[in-house]
Amino acid sequence: MEFSGREDIDAPIAEVFHALCDFENMERQALRRGAEVQRMGDAAHPENGLAWDVAFQFRGKDRKLNVALTTYEPVTMMAVTGTGSGVDGNLEVELLALSPQRTRMVVKLALTPKTLSGRLMVQSLKLAKTRLVRGFERRVSEFARQTEARLSGTV
């Protein structure tokens, strides 16, 4: 199952990438949403390998997820891979400079079931795909607007 979203941000590509790689901020957001997050590695040097163990509840069940930074190309691309609860996921974020002050962010998420319970979960997600796609696109748009506001100093 795949999701994708695209948003334009009124900020230079380097600043958007820097905001995207604010791993400590993302960890705090996950903690606020009730997840337990344990980082392995140095957030200041993500190119050396960075990973997280995450525990959260989804659809009434406790889930555990191991997330690792797999691609880190400063200013242009970042990808993370997650494994857990019978499903593997791959999230890619690619940035393209449209102009010196405008950046396009393209986000792709792919979920692949690895066990029978994972297949059942992905199948149930497929039944609600239209709603989930809208939610994914809304979250990408929210992230873009928050990043734009934070970089312009209007927060």
Secondary structure, 3 states (H helix, E strand, C coil): CEEEEEEEECCCHHHHHHHHCCHHHHHHHHHHCCCEEEEECCCCCHHHCCEEEEEEEECCEEEEEEEEEEEEECCCEEEEEEEECCEEEEEEEEEEEEECCEEEEEEEEEEEECCHHHHHHHHHHHHCHHHHHHHHHHHHHHHHHHHHHHHHCCC
